Amino acid sequence: MAYVIGVDVGGTFTDAVLDDAAGTIVAAKAPSTPADYSQGVMDVLAVLAENLGEPLERMLAKTHHIAHGTTSSLNALVMGNVPPVGFITTRGHRDSIYIMNVEGRYLGSAPHQLQNVMGQDKRHVLIPKRHAVEVTERLDRDGTVVVALDEESVRSAVHSLLDQGIRSIAVSLLWSFKNAIHEQRIREIVGELDPEAFVALSSEVSPRIREYARNATTIMSAQIGPGLRDYLGRLESRLNDGGLGGPLLVMQSNGGAIAASEAPSTAISTVGSVLTGGVVGAVSLGEQLGHRNIISTDVGGTTFLVGLVVDGEPVRSSTTIINHHPINVPTLEVHAIGSGGGAIAWIDHGGNLQVGPRSAQSVPGPACYGAGGTEPTNTDANLVLGILPESGLLGGRKALDVEAARDAIRTRVAEPLGLSVEDAAAAIYAVQNAQTGDLLRKTVVETGHDPRNFVLYAFGGAGPASCAAYAAEVGVREVVVPLGPVASGFSAFGLAASDVVLAQELSDPGQMPVPAATAQGHFEELERRLGEALGRQGLTFERVEYARTIDLRYTAQLAEVTVGVPAGALTGADMVAVMDEFERKYAGLYGEGTGFSGAGIQSITLRVQATGALPFNPQLPKLGDAGTPDPAEALAAVRRVCLDTVVGYVETPVYDYRLLRHGHVIHGPAVIEVPTTTVVVPPHMTGTVDHLGNLSIITRN
């Protein structure tokens, strides 16, 4: 029986889930290894093989493929832990990334922040100006060469970057998405001067109109590309040496995987891949539970990630924002803040308590890990509050030191604020819940959705401890904690359920209706490229599906709306129907009567997404019935836990999840200990175990 394995590499822990297509699901968890994340992957695969009851070599030999997702790229960008990158652009256009098209002042900001005009600034400059250089060349808007590439200016620019110790270079020339000839020649010259240098071309990473966004996307891809290339190379070598029978795939932000050998060239497409795995898993589980509208939340050791499923489909976007910069690649909408279990609590210059975005990660880790960490984290606060057991995590395999947690909170938070250690821990817990609630509000409410119409799925090692609290912040009525055999490894479950998904796009601005023959030619070229790319994945697909879309806008507007385009030979009537669908979607997004047909409609970017379906669809197995709602046989202990700063510490029942069955009902306050996570049921709420082993938490009437 062939296996498929999903591996989720977080900043603190690495999770793995195996499915054998016959309904058997096995999960494992191990600490991440930031010095070399491939070691953490091999560690978790060894635990997975042990849990499966097979030698590692035999398990790998029977594996159809491994789908791999990681937050390391996202964490690196969020926290700024990236190597120096050089930027080469057309002469006269270097300052585009510093002017930021004014967007740097408002992208990613909430409405109340936009209203504070005096408080706006251009934060998170991508690279220092000395690392941005210009070369002589020029293409016109049609891609025609106006000024030939001056290769001596290129060599001079590259030497200046290499002399500064830079080994990763982003190249983004004006109008290169219409003609990549100059960018490709620059890559050849860089290779001549330094064969080991990493080069990212905007014509490959983001072949889309709008100079600043294309530049920013290419630079950020160059920031994470070398690390991804080196890491995946090491990991593939170790897996192949271990006898892996199938290919290693890497999850992308668009909801599908790509061969590891292909991923570094468009590294930015892997940002948010773990959340993507979680969203794919949420869609799969939602089909089993009958949930069509889902808020997918993943709280790992470093980040808090949110995605939406609306009417059974993940919400997609052609652009996402990180650190106030746009990323122009097709993606499932990803929203992230540095507020995971390892987020560090600190006092700012104004004497205010802050949590994150810096993380203790797995090394040195929270203070309670006893591995050299001295700064207090969310995990330390949860331990002091009694939410986490002093006996340790991972079924006791990860020991916790409560006194080290108390000392860290005392010196860094409690004493500076004049609080007791317990009150300081409660404040850290409250601030994290407020931060995560704010991101939920931005993701759901500020995009026009009513949270009461959604079920919130909460996963990740740190998510279930806070999910009921942050869901209540926005008025969500039901929280589902996916447990069963996947527990905190739910993102890995989603990775195992994913297909191969590739996308190609090109910008060709025009007035609608664009001639059907023109649009048809573009789509056929994109589909041809995708067919070649699918052939490089090293897999046989059950079927391949192509989905065409086009970004449209009213003339002179900035807001674009993505509209589906029919497959097959296009007609003039099809293009008119596409315009009608744009106006319908525009009215749905911005309100009836907000459109203005008299302005005309412009096409901007055409896109095709290819999905290569894989022969696996993991399903959570059913759990045995309890026979009674009373979970008395699962009661493991009673300990003092603080879930409410007003009420304080309360004697709280603690249940062993392994002894719970379908139909058991747990009234809060209560704590449920799972080998890989901890679930909190707050006062006035009730948790019910469903037929798949998930816990549904709702407010008691």
Secondary structure as UniProt FT lines:
FT   STRAND          3..9
FT   STRAND          13..19
FT   STRAND          25..31
FT   TURN            34..35
FT   HELIX           37..52
FT   HELIX           56..61
FT   STRAND          63..70
FT   HELIX           72..79
FT   STRAND          86..90
FT   TURN            91..92
FT   TURN            94..95
FT   HELIX           96..99
FT   HELIX           100..105
FT   TURN            106..108
FT   HELIX           111..115
FT   HELIX           117..119
FT   HELIX           129..131
FT   STRAND          132..135
FT   STRAND          138..139
FT   TURN            141..142
FT   STRAND          145..147
FT   HELIX           151..162
FT   TURN            163..165
FT   STRAND          168..171
FT   TURN            174..178
FT   HELIX           181..193
FT   TURN            195..196
FT   STRAND          198..201
FT   HELIX           202..205
FT   HELIX           211..241
FT   TURN            242..243
FT   STRAND          248..251
FT   TURN            253..254
FT   STRAND          257..259
FT   TURN            260..262
FT   HELIX           263..270
FT   TURN            271..272
FT   HELIX           273..289
FT   STRAND          294..299
FT   STRAND          304..310
FT   TURN            311..312
FT   STRAND          313..314
FT   STRAND          316..317
FT   STRAND          320..322
FT   TURN            323..324
FT   STRAND          325..327
FT   STRAND          331..332
FT   STRAND          335..337
FT   TURN            341..342
FT   STRAND          343..347
FT   TURN            349..350
FT   STRAND          353..359
FT   TURN            361..364
FT   HELIX           367..369
FT   HELIX           378..384
FT   TURN            385..386
FT   TURN            390..391
FT   HELIX           394..396
FT   HELIX           402..409
FT   HELIX           410..414
FT   HELIX           415..417
FT   HELIX           421..443
FT   HELIX           445..447
FT   HELIX           451..453
FT   STRAND          455..459
FT   TURN            464..466
FT   HELIX           467..474
FT   STRAND          478..481
FT   TURN            484..486
FT   HELIX           487..489
FT   HELIX           490..496
FT   STRAND          500..511
FT   HELIX           516..535
FT   STRAND          543..554
FT   TURN            555..556
FT   STRAND          561..565
FT   HELIX           572..590
FT   TURN            592..593
FT   HELIX           597..599
FT   STRAND          601..613
FT   HELIX           632..634
FT   STRAND          635..642
FT   TURN            645..647
FT   STRAND          649..656
FT   HELIX           657..659
FT   STRAND          665..667
FT   STRAND          670..674
FT   TURN            675..676
FT   STRAND          677..681
FT   TURN            683..684
FT   STRAND          685..689
FT   TURN            691..692
FT   STRAND          695..699
//
